[in-house]
Structure formats: structure tokens, C-alpha cells
Amino acid sequence: MTVEALATDETLLILKIAFLVLLYGFIVLVVRTATKDIGGTPQESIVLGAAEAAALRADLGVRPGHFLVVTSPELMQGSTIEVSAATTVGRDAGSAIRLERDEFVSARHARIEPRTDGLWIDDLGSTNGTFVNGRRVTSGQALMPGDVVRIGETELRLQ
């Protein structure tokens, strides 16, 4: 063997050892980071049932809103709708207040949300707009008792 061949073999051996040291160091770092929070205080997940959520909202001072159906091609006239949580109105199957037969309603038309400071409505970028007492809603708007909300051909009066 020549001197050059020995130098190449030694260099390759040193490079292999350095690579293995770096690889093991990386694995130790990953394992340490992954197990860093294990054994600490456990995190709790909160999943509430409908009754528990309603009780929590009542504790926070959030009161549900009640709407009287004035006119609608979908909902029965004179019926009442209670809104006790953030509620989407639209033609989409996922909407809580579904107005599938109202041709002027978008899939996700508006959101009605009870808050600590009252009931609020917001248009979700609908094509035909959301109206309160004849005026178009351009951003979140607080509702007062007696206000008439028009979404498509459906009119709802806040009780």
C-alpha cells in the first residue's frame, strides 16, 4: 500500500466517525426536545355539552336571542327561533338556520352571535346582502329588540 492510500483510508474513517457522532447528537437533541414537556403539568381539554355551555354563557351574562319569523319561503310564519350560540344562516347544509328554498340567500349568508353586550349580526360576504330595518349591514351590528333582519326573502323580528 502506498502512503496516499493509507491517508485516504484514514480520512474516510475520520469522516465516518464524525458523521456518526453528529447523527447521534442530532437524535439525542430530537428526543430531548420531544420529551421536554412530558412529565410536567398535564394540559386539560375542555369539551362541554349543550347544557354546560348554556350554563357557562349564562354565567358570562350572554343571553340567547329569540326571533319571530315574519315572512319566509322556508320557515313557518309566526314560529320562533332561539339563537343561544354563534349561528350561521344560509343555504349550506352546515348552516344552523337553513334557508335552502330562499333563492336570494347565499350558502353562508350571515352570522348571528349572542355576546355579553347583546346580540350581533354580521354579513359573511353574501351576494344580496343582509339588512337590519332596511339598512344594509356592512360590518358587525348590534341588534335591539324589535329590529327586523332581512336575509334574502326571509324576515326575522328580534323579540
C-alpha contacts under 8 A as a table, 3 or more apart, distances in Angstrom:
res1	aa1	res2	aa2	distance
1	M	5	A	6.42
1	M	6	L	7.11
2	T	5	A	5.33
2	T	6	L	6.55
3	V	6	L	5.21
3	V	7	A	6.25
4	E	7	A	5.11
4	E	8	T	6.24
5	A	8	T	5.13
5	A	9	D	6.22
6	L	9	D	5.12
6	L	10	E	6.12
7	A	10	E	5.16
7	A	11	T	6.05
8	T	11	T	5.07
8	T	12	L	6.13
9	D	12	L	5.16
9	D	13	L	6.15
10	E	13	L	5.04
10	E	14	I	6.18
11	T	14	I	5.15
11	T	15	L	6.16
12	L	15	L	5.03
12	L	16	K	6.12
13	L	16	K	5.11
13	L	17	I	6.25
14	I	17	I	5.18
14	I	18	A	6.13
15	L	18	A	5.07
15	L	19	F	6.07
16	K	19	F	5.09
16	K	20	L	6.25
17	I	20	L	5.15
17	I	21	V	6.20
18	A	21	V	5.13
18	A	22	L	6.21
19	F	22	L	5.17
19	F	23	L	6.07
20	L	23	L	4.96
20	L	24	Y	6.10
21	V	24	Y	5.29
21	V	25	G	6.07
22	L	25	G	4.99
22	L	26	F	6.11
23	L	26	F	5.12
23	L	27	I	6.30
24	Y	27	I	5.06
24	Y	28	V	6.16
25	G	28	V	5.16
25	G	29	L	6.22
26	F	29	L	5.08
26	F	30	V	6.24
27	I	30	V	5.15
27	I	31	V	6.18
28	V	31	V	5.22
28	V	32	R	6.03
29	L	32	R	5.16
29	L	33	T	6.12
30	V	33	T	5.20
30	V	34	A	6.09
31	V	34	A	5.11
31	V	35	T	6.13
32	R	35	T	5.31
32	R	36	K	5.85
33	T	36	K	5.14
34	A	37	D	7.48
35	T	38	I	5.18
37	D	40	G	5.62
39	G	42	P	7.65
48	L	51	A	7.97
48	L	52	E	5.69
48	L	53	A	5.77
49	G	52	E	5.25
49	G	53	A	6.07
50	A	53	A	5.14
50	A	54	A	6.15
51	A	54	A	5.15
51	A	55	A	6.21
52	E	55	A	5.07
52	E	56	L	6.17
53	A	56	L	5.03
53	A	57	R	6.16
54	A	57	R	5.08
54	A	58	A	6.14
54	A	84	S	7.54
55	A	58	A	5.03
55	A	59	D	6.22
56	L	59	D	5.01
56	L	60	L	6.34
57	R	60	L	5.03
57	R	61	G	6.28
57	R	62	V	5.08
57	R	63	R	7.31
58	A	61	G	5.03
58	A	62	V	5.44
58	A	63	R	6.47
59	D	62	V	7.53
60	L	116	T	6.77
61	G	116	T	5.46
62	V	114	P	6.22
62	V	115	R	5.41
62	V	116	T	4.68
62	V	117	D	7.69
62	V	118	G	7.33
63	R	84	S	6.96
63	R	114	P	6.63
63	R	115	R	7.60
63	R	116	T	7.55
63	R	118	G	7.48
64	P	82	E	6.59
64	P	83	V	5.39
64	P	84	S	4.13
64	P	85	A	7.33
64	P	114	P	6.13
64	P	119	L	7.83
65	G	82	E	5.69
65	G	83	V	5.04
65	G	84	S	6.42
65	G	114	P	6.92
65	G	119	L	6.59
65	G	158	L	7.06
65	G	159	Q	7.37
66	H	80	T	6.49
66	H	81	I	5.59
66	H	82	E	4.51
66	H	83	V	6.25
66	H	158	L	5.91
66	H	159	Q	5.47
67	F	80	T	5.46
67	F	81	I	5.06
67	F	82	E	6.40
67	F	83	V	7.92
67	F	156	L	5.69
67	F	157	R	5.25
67	F	158	L	4.50
67	F	159	Q	5.67
68	L	77	Q	7.99
68	L	78	G	5.99
68	L	79	S	5.88
68	L	80	T	4.61
68	L	81	I	6.53
68	L	156	L	5.52
68	L	157	R	5.09
68	L	158	L	6.44
68	L	159	Q	6.70
69	V	72	S	7.07
69	V	75	L	7.03
69	V	76	M	6.94
69	V	77	Q	5.16
69	V	78	G	5.20
69	V	79	S	5.53
69	V	80	T	6.19
69	V	81	I	7.57
69	V	154	T	7.75
69	V	155	E	6.28
69	V	156	L	4.73
69	V	157	R	6.57
70	V	77	Q	5.65
70	V	78	G	6.22
70	V	154	T	7.57
70	V	155	E	5.32
70	V	156	L	5.51
70	V	157	R	6.65
71	T	75	L	7.78
71	T	76	M	7.97
71	T	77	Q	5.66
71	T	153	E	7.34
71	T	154	T	5.43
71	T	155	E	5.18
71	T	156	L	7.29
72	S	75	L	5.38
72	S	76	M	7.05
72	S	77	Q	6.71
72	S	102	D	7.68
72	S	153	E	5.98
72	S	154	T	4.18
72	S	155	E	6.41
73	P	101	R	6.46
73	P	102	D	5.94
73	P	153	E	7.04
73	P	154	T	6.90
74	E	99	L	5.76
74	E	100	E	7.05
74	E	101	R	5.78
74	E	102	D	6.54
74	E	154	T	7.92
75	L	79	S	7.65
75	L	99	L	7.61
76	M	79	S	5.70
83	V	86	A	7.45
83	V	87	T	6.77
83	V	112	I	7.50
83	V	113	E	7.48
83	V	114	P	7.27
84	S	113	E	7.75
84	S	114	P	6.39
85	A	113	E	5.98
85	A	114	P	6.05
86	A	111	R	6.76
86	A	112	I	5.77
86	A	113	E	4.16
86	A	114	P	6.53
87	T	95	S	7.41
87	T	96	A	5.79
87	T	97	I	7.21
87	T	111	R	5.48
87	T	112	I	5.19
87	T	113	E	6.16
88	T	95	S	5.04
88	T	96	A	5.54
88	T	97	I	6.40
88	T	108	R	6.76
88	T	109	H	7.39
88	T	110	A	5.85
88	T	111	R	4.46
88	T	112	I	6.48
89	V	95	S	5.45
89	V	96	A	6.26
89	V	97	I	4.76
89	V	98	R	5.98
89	V	99	L	7.26
89	V	108	R	6.29
89	V	109	H	5.69
89	V	110	A	5.20
89	V	111	R	6.01
89	V	112	I	7.68
90	G	95	S	5.70
90	G	97	I	6.61
90	G	98	R	5.32
90	G	99	L	5.54
90	G	100	E	7.22
90	G	105	V	6.00
90	G	106	S	5.68
90	G	107	A	4.86
90	G	108	R	4.67
90	G	109	H	4.82
90	G	110	A	6.84
91	R	95	S	6.91
91	R	98	R	5.42
91	R	99	L	4.99
91	R	100	E	4.39
91	R	101	R	7.69
91	R	102	D	7.70
91	R	105	V	6.39
91	R	106	S	6.02
91	R	107	A	4.32
91	R	108	R	6.66
91	R	109	H	7.76
92	D	95	S	5.46
92	D	98	R	6.82
92	D	100	E	7.30
92	D	106	S	7.94
92	D	107	A	4.49
92	D	108	R	6.19
93	A	98	R	6.96
94	G	98	R	7.97
95	S	98	R	5.33
95	S	108	R	7.11
99	L	102	D	5.50
99	L	105	V	7.03
100	E	103	E	7.62
100	E	105	V	7.95
102	D	105	V	5.73
102	D	152	G	6.49
102	D	153	E	6.40
102	D	154	T	7.50
103	E	152	G	7.24
104	F	128	N	6.47
104	F	151	I	7.81
104	F	152	G	4.44
104	F	153	E	6.62
105	V	109	H	6.21
105	V	126	S	7.50
105	V	127	T	7.83
105	V	128	N	7.11
105	V	151	I	6.47
105	V	152	G	4.84
105	V	153	E	7.85
106	S	109	H	4.78
106	S	126	S	5.54
106	S	127	T	6.49
106	S	128	N	7.72
108	R	124	L	6.50
108	R	126	S	7.15
109	H	123	D	6.24
109	H	124	L	5.38
109	H	125	G	6.86
109	H	126	S	4.96
109	H	129	G	7.78
109	H	130	T	7.66
109	H	151	I	7.66
110	A	121	I	7.02
110	A	122	D	5.63
110	A	123	D	4.38
110	A	124	L	4.97
110	A	125	G	7.91
110	A	126	S	7.36
110	A	130	T	6.99
110	A	151	I	7.90
111	R	121	I	5.67
111	R	122	D	5.33
111	R	123	D	6.49
111	R	124	L	6.88
112	I	119	L	7.12
112	I	120	W	5.68
112	I	121	I	4.44
112	I	122	D	6.58
113	E	119	L	5.76
113	E	120	W	5.20
113	E	121	I	6.34
114	P	118	G	5.90
114	P	119	L	4.32
114	P	120	W	6.18
115	R	118	G	5.18
115	R	119	L	5.89
115	R	120	W	7.18
118	G	142	A	6.67
118	G	143	L	7.18
119	L	142	A	5.80
119	L	143	L	5.50
119	L	144	M	7.63
120	W	140	G	6.44
120	W	141	Q	5.42
120	W	142	A	4.35
120	W	143	L	5.65
121	I	140	G	5.61
121	I	141	Q	5.40
121	I	142	A	6.48
121	I	143	L	7.08
122	D	130	T	7.91
122	D	137	V	6.83
122	D	138	T	7.60
122	D	139	S	5.85
122	D	140	G	4.42
122	D	141	Q	6.40
123	D	126	S	6.47
123	D	129	G	6.79
123	D	130	T	5.79
123	D	137	V	6.37
123	D	138	T	6.82
123	D	139	S	6.84
123	D	140	G	7.39
125	G	129	G	7.45
126	S	129	G	5.31
126	S	130	T	7.51
128	N	152	G	6.89
129	G	136	R	6.48
129	G	137	V	7.20
129	G	151	I	7.14
129	G	152	G	7.68
130	T	136	R	5.71
130	T	137	V	5.57
130	T	149	V	7.36
130	T	150	R	6.04
130	T	151	I	5.20
130	T	152	G	7.52
131	F	134	G	5.47
131	F	135	R	5.11
131	F	136	R	4.32
131	F	137	V	5.53
131	F	149	V	5.67
131	F	150	R	5.01
131	F	151	I	6.65
132	V	135	R	5.32
132	V	136	R	6.46
132	V	137	V	6.71
132	V	147	D	6.54
132	V	148	V	5.62
132	V	149	V	4.57
132	V	150	R	6.35
133	N	147	D	6.02
133	N	148	V	5.17
133	N	149	V	6.47
133	N	150	R	7.84
134	G	150	R	7.69
137	V	140	G	7.19
137	V	141	Q	6.90
143	L	147	D	6.40
143	L	158	L	7.65
144	M	147	D	5.66
144	M	158	L	7.09
145	P	157	R	7.85
145	P	158	L	5.13
145	P	159	Q	5.27
146	G	157	R	5.89
146	G	158	L	5.23
146	G	159	Q	5.96
147	D	157	R	5.66
147	D	158	L	5.53
148	V	155	E	6.45
148	V	156	L	5.53
148	V	157	R	4.37
148	V	158	L	6.48
149	V	155	E	5.55
149	V	156	L	5.12
149	V	157	R	6.26
149	V	158	L	7.81
150	R	153	E	6.80
150	R	154	T	5.61
150	R	155	E	4.44
150	R	156	L	6.48
151	I	154	T	5.29
151	I	155	E	6.49
